[in-house]
Amino acid sequence: MIDLFKVLKFAKDQWLGVIVSILWIIYIIFMQIADDKLVEKTKVLDKIIIKEKLRIDTLYKTNTVIDNKIKYIKIVTHDTIKIIDTMRASSLQKYFTDRYNK
């Protein structure tokens, strides 16, 4: 069995070591609490990062669709210009008269 008198005598003889040990234990407890808080913050930030990655992916896909539509419009415009450039003057006049009737 543990003799309380011997423990107290040891603590009295080794008072600096006991104080340092107690301070060290308190420091470890506080650091563990701070670490737990940081782990929770990390989890929250990970969730935010995942949401933002999804938003970025969605924006990238939307941007790709818009780029493809722009390319298609450019191709159609270029083809139309090419057709108009090859028309004779009378055909060209008829084309614009039919297209822009007032």
Beta strands, then each sheet from edge to edge (+ up, - down):
end
